[in-house]
Amino acid sequence: MIERIIEEARSWIGTPFYPHVAIKGVGADCVTFALRVFQSAGAIPESQALPEYSLDGGSHLQESAVTNWLAATGYFHKVQTAPGIGDVITFKVGRVDHHVGIVVAKTKFVHCIRRYGVVESDLRDETWSSRLKSIWRPFISC
């Protein structure tokens, strides 16, 4: 299952950024991308709904809609270890965790960001390592 998640995440690379959409090659944002990867890999059901979120929510919310959603799905649990392959990781943007990616290698993750779309980045890059806030492991990898 983890291999399918990694393969699916990387198959989205190059998809442009487009908010609240998840169509490979057409458009996605970080949350819709992550959800669709896990659904396409068969790790969570197609019926799993997206959280209600706004792109600027990190600037004004007191708590993270994204981490609340991850906890509420029942398909992920928060861990206090180093990120593992297949984990969903969150990053602080503004006041709260408001960006997600999927770990695809020991120091690499795939995510969708404005102006760049879906890309693979390095967790050792200070841009990301300084903002890493939480790690959510899918129950399938336990």
Backbone as JSON, one array per atom type, in Angstrom:
{
  "sequence": "MIERIIEEARSWIGTPFYPHVAIKGVGADCVTFALRVFQSAGAIPESQALPEYSLDGGSHLQESAVTNWLAATGYFHKVQTAPGIGDVITFKVGRVDHHVGIVVAKTKFVHCIRRYGVVESDLRDETWSSRLKSIWRPFISC",
  "N": [[0.82, -1.2, 0.0], [1.93, 1.3, 0.82], [3.81, 1.71, -1.21], [2.1, 2.14, -3.38], [0.94, 4.55, -2.62], [3.17, 6.28, -2.69], [3.89, 6.08, -5.41], [1.53, 7.06, -6.59], [1.46, 9.7, -5.51], [3.79, 10.84, -6.64], [3.06, 10.69, -9.3], [1.47, 12.86, -9.69], [3.12, 15.04, -9.91], [3.87, 18.11, -11.4], [1.28, 18.83, -11.89], [-0.73, 21.67, -12.06], [-1.23, 24.35, -9.63], [-4.38, 24.82, -8.28], [-7.02, 26.06, -6.53], [-9.12, 24.11, -4.36], [-9.66, 21.96, -6.05], [-9.13, 18.72, -7.48], [-7.74, 17.28, -9.78], [-5.76, 15.28, -11.53], [-3.04, 16.49, -13.36], [-4.48, 18.67, -14.17], [-5.35, 20.42, -12.03], [-4.86, 21.24, -8.55], [-4.85, 21.67, -4.95], [-2.93, 21.73, -1.9], [-4.35, 20.22, 0.04], [-6.49, 18.95, -1.35], [-4.98, 17.49, -3.15], [-3.53, 15.71, -1.43], [-5.66, 14.22, -0.27], [-6.81, 13.02, -2.58], [-4.65, 11.45, -3.48], [-4.42, 9.47, -1.44], [-6.96, 8.36, -1.67], [-6.93, 7.4, -4.35], [-4.93, 5.51, -4.15], [-6.19, 3.64, -2.69], [-6.22, 3.73, 0.05], [-7.94, 5.21, 1.61], [-11.5, 5.67, 1.61], [-13.35, 6.63, -1.36], [-15.51, 8.15, -0.67], [-14.76, 9.8, 1.41], [-14.93, 12.99, 2.67], [-13.75, 16.32, 1.96], [-12.17, 18.7, 4.18], [-13.69, 21.74, 5.39], [-12.16, 24.57, 4.32], [-10.17, 27.52, 3.93], [-7.98, 29.18, 1.68], [-6.46, 31.13, 2.9], [-6.63, 30.55, 5.55], [-4.66, 29.96, 7.47], [-3.77, 32.39, 8.26], [-5.7, 33.62, 9.84], [-7.13, 31.85, 11.47], [-7.67, 30.23, 14.67], [-7.2, 27.62, 15.23], [-6.14, 24.69, 13.46], [-7.84, 23.81, 10.59], [-7.1, 21.82, 8.91], [-5.53, 19.92, 10.42], [-7.47, 19.23, 12.26], [-9.29, 17.99, 10.57], [-7.71, 15.81, 9.59], [-7.46, 14.32, 11.96], [-10.14, 13.75, 12.46], [-10.93, 12.09, 10.36], [-10.35, 9.42, 10.91], [-8.6, 7.82, 9.61], [-5.97, 8.4, 9.93], [-3.33, 8.83, 12.33], [-1.82, 10.91, 14.74], [1.66, 11.12, 15.17], [4.64, 11.06, 17.18], [7.2, 10.93, 16.12], [10.02, 10.78, 13.86], [9.33, 11.79, 10.49], [7.87, 9.29, 8.43], [7.97, 7.23, 5.48], [5.18, 7.61, 3.46], [3.71, 9.0, 5.3], [1.57, 11.78, 6.19], [2.43, 15.09, 6.34], [2.36, 18.15, 8.17], [2.59, 21.7, 7.88], [3.39, 24.81, 9.38], [1.74, 27.68, 8.46], [1.39, 30.95, 8.59], [-0.55, 31.36, 11.39], [-1.24, 28.75, 12.13], [-1.11, 25.13, 11.51], [-1.23, 24.69, 8.16], [-0.63, 23.68, 5.71], [0.01, 20.82, 3.73], [1.84, 17.8, 3.01], [3.08, 14.79, 1.44], [5.14, 12.26, 2.57], [7.64, 10.8, 0.65], [10.11, 9.65, 0.51], [13.08, 9.16, 2.51], [13.98, 11.82, 3.06], [12.37, 13.34, 1.45], [9.41, 14.9, 0.16], [6.16, 15.2, -1.33], [4.12, 17.79, -2.5], [1.64, 20.39, -2.99], [1.96, 23.6, -4.12], [1.31, 27.14, -4.32], [1.92, 28.88, -7.36], [3.79, 26.96, -8.19], [2.65, 24.44, -8.29], [2.23, 20.87, -8.08], [4.98, 19.47, -6.58], [8.16, 17.91, -5.79], [9.89, 18.11, -2.8], [12.62, 18.84, -0.5], [12.92, 17.79, 2.77], [14.98, 18.66, 4.35], [15.51, 21.21, 3.62], [15.57, 24.43, 4.83], [13.37, 26.11, 4.57], [11.22, 24.36, 4.74], [11.82, 22.58, 6.88], [11.87, 24.22, 9.14], [9.22, 24.85, 9.45], [7.81, 22.54, 9.8], [5.26, 20.88, 11.49], [3.51, 18.76, 12.34], [3.05, 15.18, 12.23], [1.33, 12.73, 10.53], [0.33, 9.55, 10.51], [-0.83, 7.13, 8.29], [-3.25, 4.65, 9.12], [-2.9, 2.31, 7.73], [-0.21, 1.81, 7.61], [0.63, 0.95, 10.05]],
  "CA": [[0.0, 0.0, 0.0], [2.79, 2.48, 0.87], [4.38, 1.89, -2.54], [1.06, 2.74, -4.23], [0.81, 5.95, -2.2], [4.33, 7.01, -3.22], [3.75, 6.12, -6.86], [0.43, 7.97, -6.92], [1.87, 11.07, -5.19], [4.75, 11.31, -7.65], [2.41, 10.81, -10.61], [0.83, 14.17, -9.73], [4.11, 16.11, -10.1], [3.62, 18.9, -12.6], [-0.1, 19.32, -11.88], [-0.74, 23.07, -11.61], [-1.99, 24.73, -8.45], [-5.71, 25.39, -8.49], [-7.68, 25.82, -5.25], [-10.34, 23.31, -4.16], [-9.82, 21.03, -7.17], [-8.18, 17.61, -7.43], [-7.74, 16.57, -11.04], [-4.36, 15.08, -11.9], [-2.66, 17.12, -14.61], [-5.31, 19.85, -14.41], [-5.23, 21.35, -10.92], [-5.03, 20.77, -7.17], [-4.16, 22.41, -3.89], [-2.25, 20.74, -1.06], [-5.3, 19.35, 0.74], [-7.17, 18.09, -2.31], [-3.96, 16.57, -3.66], [-3.27, 14.65, -0.44], [-6.84, 13.37, -0.18], [-6.95, 12.23, -3.81], [-3.59, 10.44, -3.51], [-4.8, 8.36, -0.56], [-8.13, 7.7, -2.26], [-6.53, 6.68, -5.56], [-4.11, 4.37, -3.74], [-7.05, 2.7, -2.0], [-5.96, 3.8, 1.49], [-9.14, 5.74, 2.24], [-12.6, 5.56, 0.65], [-13.69, 7.75, -2.24], [-16.56, 8.94, -0.04], [-14.21, 10.69, 2.42], [-15.11, 14.39, 2.27], [-12.72, 17.31, 2.28], [-12.53, 19.64, 5.25], [-13.97, 23.09, 4.94], [-10.97, 25.36, 4.56], [-9.9, 28.61, 2.99], [-6.55, 29.22, 1.4], [-5.79, 32.05, 3.82], [-7.02, 30.19, 6.92], [-3.52, 30.0, 8.38], [-3.56, 33.77, 8.7], [-6.69, 34.15, 10.77], [-7.75, 30.84, 12.34], [-7.02, 29.95, 15.95], [-6.8, 26.22, 15.19], [-5.99, 24.21, 12.1], [-8.91, 23.02, 9.98], [-6.45, 20.67, 8.27], [-5.22, 18.87, 11.4], [-8.75, 18.76, 12.8], [-9.82, 17.06, 9.58], [-6.9, 14.58, 9.61], [-7.82, 13.57, 13.16], [-11.54, 13.33, 12.39], [-11.18, 11.08, 9.32], [-10.21, 8.07, 11.42], [-7.65, 7.07, 8.77], [-4.62, 8.84, 10.28], [-3.11, 9.16, 13.73], [-0.67, 11.78, 14.94], [2.79, 10.44, 15.8], [5.68, 11.95, 17.71], [8.47, 10.39, 15.64], [10.47, 11.37, 12.6], [8.42, 11.43, 9.4], [8.12, 8.04, 7.73], [7.45, 7.17, 4.13], [3.73, 7.43, 3.44], [3.07, 9.89, 6.27], [1.14, 13.12, 5.83], [3.09, 16.05, 7.24], [1.76, 19.48, 8.12], [3.51, 22.82, 8.05], [2.78, 26.04, 9.86], [1.67, 28.8, 7.53], [0.67, 31.93, 9.38], [-0.7, 31.04, 12.81], [-1.55, 27.35, 12.4], [-0.77, 24.16, 10.47], [-2.14, 25.01, 7.06], [-0.09, 23.14, 4.46], [0.3, 19.39, 3.89], [2.58, 17.07, 1.99], [3.16, 13.34, 1.65], [6.53, 11.82, 2.57], [7.84, 9.77, -0.38], [11.44, 9.09, 0.72], [13.57, 9.55, 3.84], [14.04, 13.28, 3.22], [11.62, 13.96, 0.36], [7.96, 14.89, 0.24], [5.46, 15.78, -2.48], [3.07, 18.7, -2.04], [1.18, 21.33, -4.0], [2.1, 24.98, -3.65], [0.98, 28.2, -5.28], [2.89, 29.24, -8.39], [4.6, 25.82, -8.63], [1.86, 23.23, -8.43], [2.71, 19.7, -7.34], [6.44, 19.33, -6.69], [8.84, 17.14, -4.76], [10.8, 18.99, -2.07], [13.51, 18.22, 0.47], [12.61, 18.15, 4.16], [16.15, 19.3, 4.97], [15.48, 22.62, 3.24], [15.15, 25.25, 5.98], [12.02, 26.61, 4.31], [10.26, 23.37, 5.2], [12.16, 22.0, 8.19], [11.53, 25.17, 10.2], [7.76, 24.97, 9.54], [7.19, 21.23, 10.04], [4.54, 20.94, 12.76], [2.97, 17.49, 12.81], [3.2, 14.0, 11.37], [0.11, 11.92, 10.59], [0.59, 8.25, 9.91], [-2.05, 6.39, 7.93], [-3.37, 3.39, 9.85], [-2.47, 1.21, 6.88], [1.23, 1.56, 7.76], [0.92, 0.58, 11.43]],
  "C": [[0.86, 1.27, 0.0], [3.39, 2.76, -0.5], [3.37, 2.54, -3.49], [0.86, 4.22, -3.89], [1.95, 6.78, -2.79], [4.21, 7.17, -4.73], [2.66, 7.11, -7.28], [0.83, 9.42, -6.65], [2.81, 11.62, -6.27], [4.11, 11.45, -9.03], [1.68, 12.14, -10.78], [1.82, 15.31, -10.0], [3.89, 16.79, -11.44], [2.18, 19.38, -12.7], [-0.11, 20.75, -11.36], [-1.53, 23.26, -10.31], [-3.32, 25.31, -8.89], [-6.51, 25.06, -7.23], [-8.96, 24.99, -5.34], [-10.68, 22.38, -5.32], [-8.8, 19.92, -6.98], [-8.32, 16.77, -8.69], [-6.3, 16.5, -11.52], [-4.1, 15.69, -13.29], [-3.41, 18.4, -14.91], [-5.16, 20.86, -13.28], [-5.51, 20.7, -9.58], [-4.48, 21.81, -6.22], [-3.6, 21.34, -2.95], [-3.21, 19.75, -0.41], [-5.99, 18.41, -0.24], [-6.21, 17.08, -2.91], [-3.75, 15.4, -2.7], [-4.46, 13.69, -0.34], [-6.94, 12.46, -1.4], [-5.87, 11.16, -3.91], [-3.99, 9.23, -2.67], [-6.04, 7.63, -1.07], [-7.73, 6.85, -3.47], [-5.7, 5.44, -5.24], [-4.93, 3.32, -2.99], [-6.88, 2.7, -0.49], [-7.14, 4.37, 2.26], [-10.25, 5.74, 1.19], [-12.83, 6.83, -0.17], [-14.71, 8.68, -1.58], [-16.04, 9.91, 1.03], [-14.27, 12.14, 1.93], [-13.91, 15.24, 2.67], [-13.15, 18.14, 3.48], [-12.98, 20.95, 4.62], [-12.75, 23.93, 5.31], [-10.89, 26.48, 3.54], [-8.4, 28.68, 2.8], [-5.8, 30.14, 2.35], [-6.09, 31.73, 5.29], [-5.89, 30.22, 7.91], [-3.28, 31.38, 8.95], [-4.52, 34.22, 9.78], [-7.33, 33.12, 11.71], [-6.97, 30.65, 13.63], [-6.57, 28.49, 16.04], [-6.85, 25.75, 13.74], [-7.17, 23.36, 11.64], [-8.32, 21.74, 9.38], [-6.14, 19.58, 9.28], [-6.49, 18.36, 12.07], [-9.37, 17.73, 11.86], [-9.05, 15.75, 9.58], [-7.28, 13.71, 10.81], [-9.23, 12.99, 13.05], [-11.8, 12.24, 11.36], [-11.18, 9.67, 9.87], [-9.24, 7.23, 10.62], [-6.2, 7.41, 9.07], [-4.53, 9.01, 11.79], [-1.81, 9.95, 13.83], [0.42, 11.0, 15.66], [3.84, 11.45, 16.22], [7.07, 11.44, 17.33], [8.92, 11.17, 14.43], [9.49, 10.96, 11.5], [8.85, 10.12, 8.74], [7.5, 8.08, 6.35], [5.97, 6.82, 4.17], [2.99, 8.32, 4.42], [2.6, 11.19, 5.61], [1.79, 14.05, 6.84], [2.44, 17.41, 7.07], [2.82, 20.53, 8.43], [2.75, 24.04, 8.52], [2.88, 27.11, 8.77], [0.81, 29.85, 8.23], [0.64, 31.49, 10.83], [-0.82, 29.55, 13.13], [-1.02, 26.44, 11.29], [-1.75, 24.37, 9.33], [-1.59, 24.57, 5.69], [0.26, 21.68, 4.72], [1.12, 18.86, 2.72], [2.59, 15.6, 2.36], [4.63, 12.93, 1.53], [6.68, 10.66, 1.59], [9.22, 9.11, -0.3], [11.94, 9.64, 2.05], [13.57, 11.07, 4.05], [13.24, 14.02, 2.15], [10.11, 13.89, 0.61], [7.39, 15.56, -1.0], [4.3, 16.6, -1.93], [2.71, 19.63, -3.18], [1.24, 22.74, -3.44], [1.77, 25.98, -4.76], [2.19, 28.51, -6.15], [3.7, 28.06, -8.92], [3.79, 24.57, -8.91], [2.43, 22.09, -7.61], [4.19, 19.49, -7.65], [6.95, 18.39, -5.61], [9.88, 18.06, -4.13], [11.59, 18.2, -1.04], [13.17, 18.71, 1.87], [13.78, 18.82, 4.87], [16.25, 20.77, 4.62], [14.89, 23.41, 4.4], [13.75, 25.83, 5.8], [10.98, 25.66, 4.89], [10.57, 22.83, 6.58], [11.78, 22.92, 9.34], [10.02, 25.29, 10.41], [7.06, 23.65, 9.82], [6.56, 21.21, 11.42], [4.02, 19.59, 13.24], [3.1, 16.41, 11.74], [1.99, 13.11, 11.62], [0.35, 10.64, 9.82], [-0.73, 7.58, 9.54], [-2.09, 5.06, 8.68], [-2.9, 2.2, 9.04], [-0.99, 0.88, 7.07], [1.6, 1.12, 9.16], [1.33, -0.88, 11.52]]
}
